[in-house]
Amino acid sequence: MRRQWVTYLVLLSLHVINAQENEKLMFSGYLKNVQEVSFIDKLDELQWTTFFHNRLNFKYVPSNKTTIRLELRNRWFYGDEVTNSANFSHTISKDNGIVDMSWNILNEGKLLFNTTIDRALIDYSSGDWEVTIGRQRVNWGMNLIWNPNDIFNTYNFLDFDYEERPGSDAVRVQYYLGDSRKIEFAAKKGKGNNDHMVAVMYKFNKWLYDIQLLSGINQEDWIIGVGWAGNLDNAGFKGELSYFVPHETYFNSKNVLSASISVDYGFKKGLYINGSVLYNSSGNLSITDLGSLGYGNLSAKNLMPYEFSSFLQLAKEFTPIVRGTLSTVYSPYNDAVILMPSVNCSIDSNWEFDLISHSFFEFEESRTLGNSLFLRLRWSF
């Protein structure tokens, strides 16, 4: 624990000493406070949790070919969710990398303090080659909400407070062929014997569409995939498809298809609409509460627990500083519905305020699985 804090203080000291004098060392981050009030279906069962989220980004550029990045997030939780949510501290501290870089420094009663390093990498580029080694985000997703091609570090769109999204302990090699074409190779290793991933992707432009083809080994599965991004007239049109086949028992196993498409369009006067559909051939699993879905670890093989899921989002800029959004997810399985309205206000260039709500229902079973209201204040530096 002491080593972690020593490292933390050393990094801050380096910034204070060198930021004014050394243009090669850059520092940024933010501090957020989130107030959460949640309940199932009775107001007398309200639970309250406060959450401070601090992010520190360090970037060192010793030459025009080399970049070194170290980024960490510090999170303080205090309230009912820490003690009442099953395995909350374990979920917060879980690190799937080959090196465990997430620590619960303080875990007493309703208080939990966690520090996680989610970026620690060296990037080297020369000519048409770029090589990145370390904890990084290998982003192969093209769709807006659900990304079956994002096999290395899938993100959960319900986790709205993690804009940077997870990283992987990986090696990534990119070779640019010109004319919007490139070949990319990536490999990562986790803690378990079968926790590994090796894949290659070829990306090119055809018929005014960005298209990618990928193949590799995803843990115990062979995987092949395709993705595209382009336009239908003035509307954006994106899609991804990944097919998983167990490589040891492929003759007697159930293969999994994960596929999504989305269409988005921006109207005049600031109105924006985005719709998406997801198919998960292994879906239709039972969900017990909103928390298990919001904090759950997803994979490209299982982006939602349902076989069919649809997403619709309407966003409107009411003024240059105020934006409102209404997002919904619907599945015909148990008539499951998630409602996610939000309002964002840019108070100043470095200050933002958000009001966000999540509600989860299964109308066929006539039950409410959770309601949460979030107030978030963010200061960026």
C-alpha positions as CSV (number, residue, x, y, z in Angstrom):
1,M,0.0,0.0,0.0
2,R,2.8,2.4,0.9
3,R,4.6,1.7,-2.4
4,Q,1.4,2.7,-4.3
5,W,1.2,6.0,-2.5
6,V,4.9,6.7,-2.9
7,T,4.5,6.2,-6.6
8,Y,1.5,8.4,-6.7
9,L,3.3,11.3,-4.9
10,V,6.4,10.9,-7.0
11,L,4.3,11.3,-10.2
12,L,2.6,14.3,-8.9
13,S,6.0,15.8,-7.9
14,L,7.4,15.2,-11.4
15,H,4.5,17.1,-12.8
16,V,4.8,20.1,-10.5
17,I,8.6,20.3,-11.1
18,N,8.6,19.8,-14.9
19,A,5.3,20.9,-16.2
20,Q,6.5,24.5,-16.6
21,E,9.9,23.6,-17.9
22,N,9.6,20.4,-19.9
23,E,7.2,20.4,-22.8
24,K,7.8,16.7,-23.3
25,L,5.9,15.8,-20.1
26,M,2.1,16.4,-20.2
27,F,-0.4,16.1,-17.4
28,S,-4.2,16.1,-17.4
29,G,-7.2,14.6,-15.6
30,Y,-10.4,15.4,-13.8
31,L,-12.2,15.2,-10.5
32,K,-15.9,14.1,-10.4
33,N,-18.4,13.7,-7.7
34,V,-21.4,11.5,-8.3
35,Q,-24.4,11.3,-5.9
36,E,-26.5,8.2,-6.4
37,V,-29.9,7.4,-5.0
38,S,-31.4,4.0,-5.8
39,F,-34.4,1.9,-5.0
40,I,-36.3,-1.1,-6.4
41,D,-40.0,-0.2,-6.3
42,K,-40.5,1.3,-2.8
43,L,-39.3,4.8,-1.9
44,D,-38.9,3.7,1.7
45,E,-36.1,1.4,0.6
46,L,-33.9,4.3,-0.7
47,Q,-30.2,3.7,-0.8
48,W,-27.7,6.5,-1.1
49,T,-24.0,6.4,-2.2
50,T,-21.5,9.1,-2.9
51,F,-18.7,8.6,-5.3
52,F,-15.5,10.6,-5.9
53,H,-13.6,9.8,-9.1
54,N,-10.2,11.3,-9.8
55,R,-8.2,10.5,-13.0
56,L,-4.6,11.4,-13.6
57,N,-3.1,11.1,-17.1
58,F,0.7,11.3,-17.6
59,K,2.2,11.5,-21.0
60,Y,5.9,11.7,-21.9
61,V,7.1,12.2,-25.4
62,P,10.9,11.8,-25.4
63,S,11.1,11.9,-29.3
64,N,8.8,12.3,-32.3
65,K,8.7,8.5,-32.6
66,T,8.1,7.4,-29.0
67,T,5.3,8.1,-26.5
68,I,5.0,6.8,-22.9
69,R,1.7,7.0,-21.1
70,L,0.6,6.2,-17.6
71,E,-3.0,6.8,-16.5
72,L,-4.7,5.9,-13.3
73,R,-8.1,6.3,-11.6
74,N,-8.8,6.8,-7.9
75,R,-12.3,6.1,-6.7
76,W,-13.8,6.7,-3.3
77,F,-17.2,5.1,-2.6
78,Y,-19.2,5.7,0.5
79,G,-22.8,4.6,1.2
80,D,-25.3,1.8,1.2
81,E,-24.2,0.3,-2.1
82,V,-20.8,-0.6,-0.8
83,T,-22.3,-2.9,1.9
84,N,-25.6,-4.0,0.3
85,S,-24.4,-4.9,-3.2
86,A,-23.1,-8.5,-3.4
87,N,-19.4,-8.6,-4.1
88,F,-19.2,-4.9,-4.7
89,S,-15.6,-4.5,-3.5
90,H,-14.5,-7.5,-5.5
91,T,-16.2,-6.2,-8.7
92,I,-14.6,-2.7,-8.3
93,S,-11.1,-4.1,-7.8
94,K,-11.3,-6.9,-10.4
95,D,-8.4,-6.7,-12.9
96,N,-8.3,-9.1,-15.8
97,G,-4.8,-8.2,-16.9
98,I,-1.7,-10.5,-16.6
99,V,-0.5,-7.9,-14.0
100,D,-2.9,-7.0,-11.2
101,M,-2.9,-3.2,-11.1
102,S,-6.1,-2.6,-9.1
103,W,-6.0,-2.2,-5.3
104,N,-8.6,-1.7,-2.7
105,I,-6.5,0.5,-0.4
106,L,-9.3,1.0,2.1
107,N,-12.3,-1.2,2.6
108,E,-14.1,-0.6,5.9
109,G,-17.9,-0.7,6.4
110,K,-19.5,1.7,3.9
111,L,-16.2,3.2,2.7
112,L,-14.2,1.8,-0.2
113,F,-11.1,3.4,-1.8
114,N,-9.7,1.9,-5.0
115,T,-6.8,2.8,-7.2
116,T,-6.4,1.3,-10.7
117,I,-3.8,1.8,-13.4
118,D,-5.7,1.3,-16.7
119,R,-3.1,2.6,-19.1
120,A,0.7,1.9,-18.9
121,L,2.2,1.7,-22.4
122,I,5.0,2.6,-24.7
123,D,4.2,3.5,-28.3
124,Y,6.8,3.6,-31.1
125,S,6.1,4.6,-34.6
126,S,8.4,4.8,-37.6
127,G,7.3,5.2,-41.2
128,D,4.3,2.9,-41.9
129,W,4.8,0.9,-38.6
130,E,3.4,1.5,-35.2
131,V,4.1,-0.8,-32.2
132,T,2.4,-0.4,-28.8
133,I,3.3,-2.5,-25.8
134,G,1.6,-2.5,-22.4
135,R,-1.8,-1.8,-20.9
136,Q,-3.8,-0.1,-23.6
137,R,-7.1,0.1,-25.3
138,V,-7.3,-2.0,-28.5
139,N,-10.4,-0.5,-30.0
140,W,-11.7,-2.5,-32.9
141,G,-15.4,-1.5,-32.4
142,M,-17.1,0.5,-35.2
143,N,-20.7,0.6,-34.0
144,L,-22.0,3.2,-31.6
145,I,-23.5,1.1,-28.7
146,W,-22.8,-2.6,-29.1
147,N,-19.4,-3.8,-30.5
148,P,-19.1,-7.5,-31.3
149,N,-15.7,-6.8,-33.0
150,D,-14.3,-5.2,-29.8
151,I,-13.0,-8.5,-28.6
152,F,-10.0,-7.2,-26.5
153,N,-11.6,-4.8,-24.1
154,T,-15.4,-4.7,-24.3
155,Y,-17.1,-1.8,-22.5
156,N,-20.4,-1.6,-20.7
157,F,-22.4,1.4,-22.1
158,L,-24.4,1.5,-18.8
159,D,-21.2,2.4,-17.0
160,F,-21.5,6.1,-18.1
161,D,-18.8,7.3,-15.8
162,Y,-16.0,5.5,-17.5
163,E,-15.5,7.4,-20.7
164,E,-12.0,6.1,-21.3
165,R,-13.2,2.5,-21.3
166,P,-11.1,-0.5,-20.1
167,G,-7.7,-1.5,-21.3
168,S,-5.8,-4.8,-22.0
169,D,-2.3,-6.0,-21.3
170,A,-1.4,-6.4,-24.9
171,V,1.1,-6.1,-27.8
172,R,-0.3,-4.2,-30.8
173,V,1.4,-3.9,-34.2
174,Q,-0.1,-1.7,-37.0
175,Y,1.2,-1.5,-40.5
176,Y,-0.3,1.3,-42.7
177,L,-0.6,0.4,-46.4
178,G,-1.9,3.7,-47.6
179,D,-5.2,4.6,-49.2
180,S,-7.1,4.1,-45.8
181,R,-5.7,0.5,-45.6
182,K,-3.9,-1.1,-42.7
183,I,-3.1,-4.5,-41.2
184,E,-3.3,-4.8,-37.4
185,F,-2.1,-7.6,-35.1
186,A,-2.9,-7.7,-31.4
187,A,-2.3,-10.2,-28.6
188,K,-3.0,-10.2,-24.9
189,K,-2.6,-12.6,-22.0
190,G,-4.6,-12.7,-18.8
191,K,-4.1,-14.6,-15.6
192,G,-5.7,-17.9,-16.5
193,N,-4.3,-20.6,-18.7
194,N,-7.0,-20.1,-21.3
195,D,-7.2,-16.3,-20.8
196,H,-5.4,-15.3,-24.0
197,M,-6.4,-13.6,-27.2
198,V,-4.5,-13.4,-30.6
199,A,-6.1,-11.8,-33.6
200,V,-5.4,-10.0,-36.9
201,M,-7.5,-7.4,-38.6
202,Y,-7.4,-6.0,-42.2
203,K,-9.1,-2.6,-42.7
204,F,-9.8,-0.9,-46.0
205,N,-12.2,1.5,-47.7
206,K,-14.5,0.3,-50.5
207,W,-17.7,1.8,-51.9
208,L,-17.2,4.8,-49.6
209,Y,-17.4,2.4,-46.5
210,D,-14.7,1.7,-44.0
211,I,-14.6,-2.1,-43.8
212,Q,-12.7,-4.4,-41.5
213,L,-12.2,-8.2,-41.5
214,L,-10.8,-10.0,-38.5
215,S,-9.9,-13.5,-37.3
216,G,-8.2,-15.0,-34.4
217,I,-8.4,-17.0,-31.2
218,N,-10.6,-15.6,-28.4
219,Q,-9.8,-17.6,-25.3
220,E,-11.3,-21.0,-26.1
221,D,-12.9,-19.9,-29.4
222,W,-12.0,-19.3,-32.9
223,I,-13.4,-16.0,-34.1
224,I,-14.1,-14.5,-37.4
225,G,-15.7,-11.0,-37.8
226,V,-16.6,-8.2,-40.1
227,G,-17.5,-4.6,-39.5
228,W,-18.4,-1.5,-41.6
229,A,-19.1,2.2,-41.2
230,G,-20.5,4.4,-43.9
231,N,-23.6,6.3,-44.9
232,L,-27.1,5.7,-46.3
233,D,-27.8,9.0,-48.0
234,N,-27.3,11.4,-45.1
235,A,-27.6,8.9,-42.3
236,G,-24.7,7.0,-40.7
237,F,-24.9,3.2,-41.1
238,K,-22.6,0.9,-39.1
239,G,-22.5,-2.7,-38.2
240,E,-20.4,-5.5,-36.7
241,L,-20.6,-9.3,-36.7
242,S,-18.5,-11.8,-34.8
243,Y,-18.9,-15.6,-34.9
244,F,-17.4,-17.7,-32.1
245,V,-16.6,-21.4,-32.6
246,P,-15.0,-23.5,-29.7
247,H,-11.8,-24.9,-31.2
248,E,-11.7,-28.1,-29.1
249,T,-15.3,-29.3,-29.4
250,Y,-16.5,-27.6,-32.6
251,F,-18.3,-30.7,-33.9
252,N,-20.4,-31.0,-30.8
253,S,-20.9,-27.5,-29.5
254,K,-23.2,-24.6,-29.9
255,N,-21.5,-21.8,-31.8
256,V,-22.3,-18.2,-30.9
257,L,-23.2,-15.3,-33.3
258,S,-23.0,-11.8,-32.0
259,A,-24.2,-9.1,-34.4
260,S,-25.3,-5.5,-34.3
261,I,-26.3,-2.7,-36.7
262,S,-27.0,1.0,-36.1
263,V,-28.3,4.0,-38.0
264,D,-27.9,7.5,-36.8
265,Y,-29.0,10.9,-38.2
266,G,-28.5,14.5,-37.2
267,F,-31.4,16.8,-38.0
268,K,-31.3,20.6,-38.3
269,K,-31.8,22.6,-35.1
270,G,-29.7,20.2,-33.0
271,L,-31.9,17.0,-32.9
272,Y,-30.0,13.7,-33.1
273,I,-31.4,10.2,-33.3
274,N,-29.6,6.9,-33.0
275,G,-31.1,3.4,-33.3
276,S,-29.4,0.0,-33.0
277,V,-30.3,-3.7,-32.9
278,L,-28.2,-6.5,-31.3
279,Y,-28.5,-10.3,-31.8
280,N,-26.9,-12.7,-29.3
281,S,-27.5,-16.3,-30.1
282,S,-26.6,-17.4,-26.6
283,G,-28.9,-14.9,-24.9
284,N,-32.1,-14.9,-22.8
285,L,-30.5,-15.3,-19.4
286,S,-32.1,-14.2,-16.1
287,I,-31.2,-10.8,-14.6
288,T,-31.7,-10.2,-10.9
289,D,-31.2,-6.4,-10.6
290,L,-30.0,-3.3,-12.4
291,G,-26.6,-3.3,-10.6
292,S,-25.7,-6.8,-11.9
293,L,-26.2,-5.5,-15.4
294,G,-24.5,-2.1,-14.9
295,Y,-21.4,-3.3,-13.1
296,G,-21.2,-6.7,-14.9
297,N,-18.2,-7.8,-17.0
298,L,-19.3,-8.0,-20.6
299,S,-17.6,-9.7,-23.5
300,A,-18.0,-9.4,-27.3
301,K,-19.6,-12.8,-27.1
302,N,-22.2,-11.7,-24.6
303,L,-22.9,-7.9,-24.9
304,M,-26.5,-8.2,-23.5
305,P,-28.2,-11.1,-21.7
306,Y,-31.0,-11.2,-24.2
307,E,-31.2,-12.9,-27.6
308,F,-32.6,-9.7,-29.2
309,S,-32.1,-6.2,-27.9
310,S,-32.9,-2.8,-29.4
311,F,-31.6,0.7,-28.6
312,L,-33.1,4.0,-29.4
313,Q,-31.6,7.4,-28.5
314,L,-32.9,10.9,-29.0
315,A,-30.7,13.9,-28.2
316,K,-31.4,17.6,-28.4
317,E,-29.3,20.7,-27.9
318,F,-31.6,23.2,-26.3
319,T,-28.9,25.8,-25.9
320,P,-25.2,25.9,-26.6
321,I,-24.6,24.7,-23.0
322,V,-27.6,22.5,-22.3
323,R,-28.2,19.1,-23.9
324,G,-30.9,16.5,-23.2
325,T,-30.9,12.8,-24.1
326,L,-33.4,10.0,-23.8
327,S,-32.1,6.5,-24.4
328,T,-34.1,3.3,-24.2
329,V,-33.2,-0.4,-24.5
330,Y,-36.0,-3.0,-25.2
331,S,-35.9,-6.8,-25.4
332,P,-39.0,-8.9,-26.2
333,Y,-37.7,-11.4,-23.6
334,N,-39.9,-10.7,-20.6
335,D,-40.6,-7.3,-22.2
336,A,-37.5,-5.9,-20.6
337,V,-37.1,-2.2,-20.8
338,I,-34.3,0.1,-19.6
339,L,-35.0,3.9,-19.6
340,M,-32.0,6.3,-19.4
341,P,-32.9,10.0,-19.6
342,S,-30.2,12.6,-18.9
343,V,-29.4,16.3,-19.0
344,N,-25.9,17.8,-19.4
345,C,-25.0,21.3,-18.7
346,S,-21.6,22.9,-19.4
347,I,-21.2,25.4,-16.6
348,D,-17.7,26.6,-17.8
349,S,-14.9,25.4,-20.0
350,N,-13.7,23.0,-17.3
351,W,-17.0,22.4,-15.4
352,E,-19.9,20.1,-16.3
353,F,-23.1,19.1,-14.5
354,D,-25.1,16.0,-15.3
355,L,-28.5,14.6,-14.2
356,I,-28.8,10.9,-15.2
357,S,-31.5,8.3,-14.5
358,H,-31.5,4.5,-15.0
359,S,-34.7,2.4,-14.6
360,F,-35.0,-1.3,-15.4
361,F,-38.3,-3.1,-15.8
362,E,-39.6,-6.5,-16.9
363,F,-43.2,-5.9,-17.8
364,E,-44.1,-9.5,-18.6
365,E,-43.2,-10.5,-15.0
366,S,-44.6,-7.2,-13.6
367,R,-41.5,-6.4,-11.7
368,T,-39.1,-3.5,-11.3
369,L,-35.4,-4.5,-11.2
370,G,-34.0,-1.2,-10.2
371,N,-34.1,2.6,-10.3
372,S,-31.1,4.9,-9.9
373,L,-30.8,8.7,-10.1
374,F,-27.3,10.2,-10.5
375,L,-26.1,13.8,-9.9
376,R,-22.6,14.3,-11.3
377,L,-20.3,17.3,-11.1
378,R,-17.0,17.3,-13.1
379,W,-14.0,19.5,-13.0
380,S,-11.3,18.9,-15.7
381,F,-7.7,20.1,-15.5
